[in-house]
Amino acid sequence: MNLMISITMIYLALPIILTMLNYWFTLTKPNNEKLSPYECGFDPLKTTRPPFSIRFFLSSNPIPPLWPEIALLLPLPWAIQLPHPIYTFIWAFIIMLLLTLGLLYEWTQGGLEWAE
């Protein structure tokens, strides 16, 4: 139990020490740009119109749902060594079928068309 207490104390003390060192030793030179509420580079008093097309957001929308499927399909070559590899292939087929149906749905709805 003594080892667990020591590890816990180190895990609690180390972030506090590093935070204090960062607070004490950083050079802060505030200016008007850093003190303004908008640090993104846009002037809050000018137009609120976005600088690029909404198509940029629509093209990046289908990508994050693909990440879990990639993570599920990545171990497929190793999964064929399981006692019942047919179950692995059935699940992989279901995942690929859902991806294909989603792509077809987006295609038919016009989500992949850039020119109107």
C-alpha angles and dihedrals in degrees: 000000000000091000092053092051091050093050091047092050091050092048091051098042099044098064091045092051093046092048092051092048090050091049093049101042105039119105111231119190107171118200134172094274094053094044094051116102092235112066095163094090097252120120108237093209096057130070120319093215114125115249094227138037125280087235087079090066093043092053093052094046099082094050104075094055088059095060097076090047091052089050090051095047097043096079092048096109090053094043093065087076091067119109091257109033092169090073089054092052092047092053092045090050091051091051093048091046091053091049091049093047090049091051092049092048092051090046093052092047090055097246093135097052116103100181121061 
